[in-house]
């Protein structure tokens, strides 16, 4: 397991009634992830607004090791979180 930095960009609203309805999540890994080719990496992300916590898992096909500083972007529907106050995550992968 490799620790990753997680940042949440501003929400893009479905409509003007709920500006936090969509979260755009950018995940940047901090070190080389030595993944085996033709496998999946699973990005596990936890976001909280201080009261409620949501976790997400995304599967990404990899062709080999993931370089340090590589970014993956994900978009999720948000029905429970207010402004994000903390985040964490991990990458699960098949070692090369």
N, CA, C and O atoms as a DFTB+ gen file, in Angstrom:
384 C
 N C O
     1  1       0.850      -1.170       0.000
     2  2       0.000       0.000       0.000
     3  2       0.891       1.227       0.000
     4  3       1.888       1.284       0.720
     5  1       0.522       2.217      -0.819
     6  2       1.273       3.458      -0.916
     7  2       0.371       4.624      -0.540
     8  3      -0.730       4.748      -1.076
     9  1       0.819       5.480       0.373
    10  2       0.030       6.657       0.729
    11  2      -0.028       7.610      -0.442
    12  3       0.937       7.737      -1.195
    13  1      -1.151       8.279      -0.598
    14  2      -1.322       9.243      -1.678
    15  2      -1.881      10.538      -1.122
    16  3      -2.569      10.553      -0.102
    17  1      -1.572      11.621      -1.812
    18  2      -2.174      12.910      -1.466
    19  2      -3.485      13.043      -2.227
    20  3      -3.561      12.671      -3.398
    21  1      -4.510      13.567      -1.580
    22  2      -5.817      13.727      -2.206
    23  2      -6.219      15.187      -2.105
    24  3      -6.190      15.777      -1.025
    25  1      -6.592      15.761      -3.233
    26  2      -7.115      17.125      -3.217
    27  2      -8.492      17.126      -3.850
    28  3      -8.756      16.356      -4.773
    29  1      -9.359      17.975      -3.363
    30  2     -10.708      18.076      -3.908
    31  2     -10.872      19.455      -4.518
    32  3     -10.747      20.467      -3.828
    33  1     -11.151      19.493      -5.809
    34  2     -11.385      20.767      -6.485
    35  2     -12.790      21.242      -6.184
    36  3     -13.578      20.515      -5.578
    37  1     -13.103      22.425      -6.590
    38  2     -14.441      22.948      -6.330
    39  2     -15.499      22.104      -7.019
    40  3     -15.253      21.525      -8.077
    41  1     -16.667      22.038      -6.419
    42  2     -17.762      21.261      -6.992
    43  2     -18.298      21.890      -8.258
    44  3     -18.265      23.110      -8.416
    45  1     -18.788      21.067      -9.150
    46  2     -19.471      21.531     -10.356
    47  2     -20.931      21.145     -10.193
    48  3     -21.245      19.955     -10.174
    49  1     -21.829      22.106     -10.077
    50  2     -23.218      21.786      -9.733
    51  2     -23.984      21.106     -10.861
    52  3     -23.785      21.399     -12.040
    53  1     -24.878      20.177     -10.459
    54  2     -25.865      19.658     -11.394
    55  2     -26.822      20.779     -11.760
    56  3     -27.282      20.883     -12.898
    57  1     -27.110      21.610     -10.775
    58  2     -28.006      22.753     -10.981
    59  2     -27.658      23.828      -9.967
    60  3     -26.821      23.599      -9.094
    61  1     -28.270      24.975     -10.060
    62  2     -27.938      26.093      -9.182
    63  2     -28.439      25.898      -7.761
    64  3     -28.066      26.668      -6.876
    65  1     -29.273      24.894      -7.514
    66  2     -29.785      24.646      -6.164
    67  2     -28.782      23.946      -5.254
    68  3     -28.895      24.037      -4.032
    69  1     -27.810      23.254      -5.824
    70  2     -26.863      22.492      -5.009
    71  2     -25.477      22.564      -5.634
    72  3     -25.155      21.778      -6.524
    73  1     -24.649      23.512      -5.168
    74  2     -23.322      23.708      -5.758
    75  2     -22.319      22.615      -5.378
    76  3     -21.235      22.548      -5.958
    77  1     -22.665      21.761      -4.414
    78  2     -21.768      20.667      -4.012
    79  2     -22.250      19.308      -4.497
    80  3     -21.852      18.282      -3.945
    81  1     -23.095      19.282      -5.514
    82  2     -23.682      18.024      -5.970
    83  2     -22.671      17.113      -6.660
    84  3     -22.880      15.902      -6.730
    85  1     -21.585      17.678      -7.168
    86  2     -20.552      16.893      -7.849
    87  2     -19.200      17.272      -7.262
    88  3     -18.914      18.455      -7.081
    89  1     -18.370      16.285      -6.965
    90  2     -17.008      16.541      -6.513
    91  2     -16.034      16.052      -7.570
    92  3     -16.156      14.931      -8.064
    93  1     -15.080      16.880      -7.915
    94  2     -13.992      16.497      -8.800
    95  2     -12.789      16.210      -7.920
    96  3     -12.302      17.099      -7.222
    97  1     -12.305      14.967      -7.949
    98  2     -11.230      14.524      -7.064
    99  2      -9.982      14.267      -7.893
   100  3     -10.017      13.509      -8.862
   101  1      -8.880      14.900      -7.510
   102  2      -7.596      14.651      -8.150
   103  2      -6.697      13.927      -7.157
   104  3      -6.476      14.404      -6.044
   105  1      -6.181      12.778      -7.567
   106  2      -5.311      11.969      -6.716
   107  2      -3.908      12.000      -7.318
   108  3      -3.718      11.684      -8.492
   109  1      -2.936      12.383      -6.502
   110  2      -1.540      12.419      -6.935
   111  2      -0.728      11.512      -6.025
   112  3      -0.666      11.744      -4.818
   113  1      -0.099      10.476      -6.589
   114  2       0.703       9.605      -5.739
   115  2       2.057      10.259      -5.486
   116  3       2.581      10.968      -6.345
   117  1       2.620      10.017      -4.303
   118  2       3.836      10.688      -3.871
   119  2       5.109       9.914      -4.194
   120  3       6.205      10.465      -4.092
   121  1       4.986       8.656      -4.578
   122  2       6.166       7.838      -4.862
   123  2       5.855       6.877      -6.003
   124  3       4.692       6.666      -6.344
   125  1       6.883       6.303      -6.582
   126  2       6.721       5.284      -7.619
   127  2       5.919       4.116      -7.070
   128  3       6.203       3.626      -5.977
   129  1       4.926       3.671      -7.814
   130  2       4.116       2.511      -7.431
   131  2       4.476       1.391      -8.410
   132  3       4.079       1.445      -9.574
   133  1       5.221       0.381      -7.958
   134  2       5.734      -0.656      -8.862
   135  2       4.673      -1.706      -9.225
   136  3       4.724      -2.841      -8.749
   137  1       3.728      -1.319     -10.059
   138  2       2.620      -2.193     -10.436
   139  2       3.011      -3.142     -11.559
   140  3       3.830      -2.813     -12.418
   141  1       2.416      -4.310     -11.533
   142  2       2.590      -5.267     -12.628
   143  2       1.765      -4.807     -13.827
   144  3       0.686      -4.236     -13.665
   145  1       2.272      -5.054     -15.011
   146  2       1.561      -4.696     -16.242
   147  2       0.281      -5.505     -16.374
   148  3       0.183      -6.623     -15.868
   149  1      -0.700      -4.927     -17.060
   150  2      -1.976      -5.593     -17.346
   151  2      -2.757      -5.960     -16.089
   152  3      -3.431      -6.989     -16.048
   153  1      -2.665      -5.120     -15.073
   154  2      -3.427      -5.308     -13.847
   155  2      -4.211      -4.028     -13.561
   156  3      -4.145      -3.065     -14.324
   157  1      -4.939      -4.029     -12.474
   158  2      -5.663      -2.833     -12.049
   159  2      -5.036      -2.269     -10.782
   160  3      -4.562      -3.011      -9.923
   161  1      -5.043      -0.946     -10.681
   162  2      -4.720      -0.267      -9.432
   163  2      -6.049       0.211      -8.871
   164  3      -6.905       0.686      -9.616
   165  1      -6.222       0.089      -7.574
   166  2      -7.456       0.514      -6.916
   167  2      -7.148       1.712      -6.025
   168  3      -6.372       1.617      -5.074
   169  1      -7.761       2.821      -6.347
   170  2      -7.586       4.055      -5.590
   171  2      -8.688       4.110      -4.535
   172  3      -9.873       4.172      -4.861
   173  1      -8.280       4.087      -3.266
   174  2      -9.205       4.135      -2.141
   175  2      -9.107       5.536      -1.544
   176  3      -8.035       5.949      -1.102
   177  1     -10.213       6.263      -1.527
   178  2     -10.220       7.662      -1.113
   179  2     -11.275       7.872      -0.037
   180  3     -12.406       7.401      -0.157
   181  1     -10.891       8.583       1.012
   182  2     -11.799       8.917       2.100
   183  2     -11.868      10.437       2.216
   184  3     -10.839      11.102       2.336
   185  1     -13.082      10.984       2.178
   186  2     -13.306      12.427       2.306
   187  2     -14.234      12.677       3.480
   188  3     -15.160      11.902       3.717
   189  1     -13.993      13.763       4.221
   190  2     -14.879      14.106       5.326
   191  2     -15.139      15.607       5.350
   192  3     -14.315      16.407       4.905
   193  1     -16.288      15.965       5.873
   194  2     -16.608      17.378       6.092
   195  2     -16.559      17.712       7.582
   196  3     -17.020      18.775       7.999
   197  1     -16.004      16.809       8.374
   198  2     -15.919      16.991       9.813
   199  2     -17.041      16.303      10.563
   200  3     -16.915      16.018      11.754
   201  1     -18.139      16.034       9.870
   202  2     -19.279      15.346      10.470
   203  2     -19.532      14.019       9.774
   204  3     -19.731      12.994      10.425
   205  1     -19.523      14.046       8.468
   206  2     -19.810      12.875       7.638
   207  2     -18.558      12.477       6.860
   208  3     -17.807      13.334       6.395
   209  1     -18.342      11.167       6.725
   210  2     -17.215      10.647       5.944
   211  2     -17.750       9.764       4.826
   212  3     -18.637       8.939       5.047
   213  1     -17.214       9.937       3.644
   214  2     -17.548       9.090       2.495
   215  2     -16.264       8.468       1.973
   216  3     -15.218       9.118       1.944
   217  1     -16.346       7.193       1.555
   218  2     -15.201       6.532       0.946
   219  2     -15.568       6.107      -0.468
   220  3     -16.715       5.771      -0.761
   221  1     -14.567       6.133      -1.331
   222  2     -14.754       5.788      -2.733
   223  2     -13.600       4.889      -3.149
   224  3     -12.480       5.042      -2.662
   225  1     -13.874       3.954      -4.046
   226  2     -12.830       3.122      -4.633
   227  2     -12.985       3.158      -6.142
   228  3     -14.072       2.937      -6.676
   229  1     -11.880       3.442      -6.822
   230  2     -11.882       3.506      -8.273
   231  2     -10.864       2.508      -8.804
   232  3      -9.763       2.396      -8.266
   233  1     -11.221       1.791      -9.846
   234  2     -10.332       0.841     -10.493
   235  2      -9.778       1.476     -11.761
   236  3     -10.527       2.001     -12.585
   237  1      -8.441       1.420     -11.908
   238  2      -7.784       1.990     -13.079
   239  2      -6.852       0.938     -13.660
   240  3      -6.004       0.401     -12.948
   241  1      -7.001       0.640     -14.939
   242  2      -6.104      -0.305     -15.608
   243  2      -4.721       0.332     -15.734
   244  3      -4.596       1.495     -16.117
   245  1      -3.688      -0.442     -15.409
   246  2      -2.318       0.067     -15.516
   247  2      -1.515      -0.787     -16.481
   248  3      -1.753      -1.985     -16.628
   249  1      -0.544      -0.132     -17.143
   250  2       0.307      -0.833     -18.104
   251  2       1.658      -1.171     -17.506
   252  3       2.498      -1.787     -18.161
   253  1       1.868      -0.770     -16.266
   254  2       3.126      -1.009     -15.563
   255  2       3.193      -0.063     -14.384
   256  3       2.167       0.436     -13.921
   257  1       4.384       0.181     -13.903
   258  2       4.564       1.034     -12.735
   259  2       3.949       2.414     -12.944
   260  3       3.959       2.955     -14.050
   261  1       3.414       2.968     -11.861
   262  2       2.825       4.306     -11.876
   263  2       3.903       5.254     -11.356
   264  3       4.382       5.095     -10.234
   265  1       4.283       6.232     -12.164
   266  2       5.364       7.135     -11.786
   267  2       4.959       8.049     -10.636
   268  3       3.779       8.348     -10.453
   269  1       5.941       8.487      -9.870
   270  2       5.704       9.457      -8.798
   271  2       5.160      10.739      -9.411
   272  3       5.636      11.190     -10.452
   273  1       4.175      11.312      -8.769
   274  2       3.576      12.542      -9.264
   275  2       2.466      12.344     -10.276
   276  3       1.875      13.316     -10.745
   277  1       2.175      11.096     -10.619
   278  2       1.098      10.807     -11.575
   279  2      -0.248      11.204     -10.977
   280  3      -0.514      10.936      -9.805
   281  1      -1.097      11.843     -11.784
   282  2      -2.415      12.255     -11.319
   283  2      -3.511      11.431     -11.976
   284  3      -3.438      11.117     -13.164
   285  1      -4.514      11.088     -11.201
   286  2      -5.753      10.488     -11.700
   287  2      -6.888      11.394     -11.250
   288  3      -6.883      11.891     -10.124
   289  1      -7.853      11.607     -12.126
   290  2      -8.999      12.461     -11.822
   291  2     -10.273      11.634     -11.822
   292  3     -10.493      10.807     -12.707
   293  1     -11.110      11.868     -10.817
   294  2     -12.375      11.162     -10.679
   295  2     -13.471      12.180     -10.376
   296  3     -13.220      13.216      -9.760
   297  1     -14.670      11.875     -10.810
   298  2     -15.824      12.716     -10.512
   299  2     -16.858      11.847      -9.829
   300  3     -17.158      10.745     -10.289
   301  1     -17.407      12.350      -8.719
   302  2     -18.412      11.594      -7.975
   303  2     -19.613      12.475      -7.698
   304  3     -19.494      13.694      -7.577
   305  1     -20.763      11.846      -7.601
   306  2     -21.967      12.538      -7.155
   307  2     -21.880      12.693      -5.645
   308  3     -21.525      11.747      -4.942
   309  1     -22.198      13.866      -5.147
   310  2     -22.142      14.121      -3.717
   311  2     -23.542      14.412      -3.204
   312  3     -24.175      15.387      -3.610
   313  1     -24.020      13.554      -2.305
   314  2     -25.348      13.772      -1.716
   315  2     -25.282      13.965      -0.206
   316  3     -26.304      14.242       0.422
   317  1     -24.067      13.822       0.406
   318  2     -23.975      13.868       1.863
   319  2     -22.968      14.869       2.406
   320  3     -23.145      15.346       3.527
   321  1     -21.926      15.209       1.669
   322  2     -20.848      16.033       2.204
   323  2     -21.068      17.517       1.957
   324  3     -21.573      17.926       0.911
   325  1     -20.674      18.314       2.950
   326  2     -20.604      19.766       2.784
   327  2     -19.167      20.081       2.357
   328  3     -18.566      19.275       1.647
   329  1     -18.611      21.184       2.748
   330  2     -17.232      21.531       2.395
   331  2     -16.265      20.490       2.954
   332  3     -16.345      20.146       4.133
   333  1     -15.355      19.988       2.124
   334  2     -14.400      18.962       2.534
   335  2     -13.354      19.572       3.467
   336  3     -12.732      20.583       3.139
   337  1     -13.166      18.946       4.637
   338  2     -12.195      19.446       5.606
   339  2     -10.978      18.540       5.750
   340  3      -9.945      18.983       6.252
   341  1     -11.074      17.274       5.320
   342  2      -9.943      16.360       5.440
   343  2     -10.105      15.237       4.429
   344  3     -11.220      14.894       4.038
   345  1      -8.978      14.669       4.010
   346  2      -9.006      13.587       3.031
   347  2      -7.782      12.710       3.218
   348  3      -6.760      13.149       3.745
   349  1      -7.897      11.464       2.778
   350  2      -6.778      10.529       2.822
   351  2      -7.022       9.469       1.764
   352  3      -8.097       9.418       1.166
   353  1      -6.034       8.628       1.532
   354  2      -6.225       7.602       0.539
   355  2      -5.074       6.629       0.456
   356  3      -4.064       6.781       1.143
   357  1      -5.233       5.625      -0.392
   358  2      -4.225       4.616      -0.624
   359  2      -4.403       4.060      -2.027
   360  3      -5.489       4.116      -2.603
   361  1      -3.316       3.522      -2.565
   362  2      -3.379       2.809      -3.845
   363  2      -3.098       1.349      -3.547
   364  3      -2.064       1.018      -2.967
   365  1      -4.004       0.484      -3.937
   366  2      -3.800      -0.964      -3.822
   367  2      -3.457      -1.482      -5.209
   368  3      -4.128      -1.137      -6.182
   369  1      -2.418      -2.308      -5.313
   370  2      -1.944      -2.726      -6.634
   371  2      -1.284      -4.098      -6.555
   372  3      -0.953      -4.585      -5.474
   373  1      -1.102      -4.708      -7.719
   374  2      -0.367      -5.960      -7.818
   375  2       1.099      -5.601      -8.060
   376  3       1.429      -4.928      -9.037
   377  1       1.962      -6.051      -7.174
   378  2       3.376      -5.695      -7.283
   379  2       4.001      -6.314      -8.525
   380  3       3.660      -7.429      -8.922
   381  1       4.909      -5.581      -9.122
   382  2       5.611      -6.037     -10.335
   383  2       6.617      -7.105      -9.976
   384  3       7.312      -7.619     -10.852
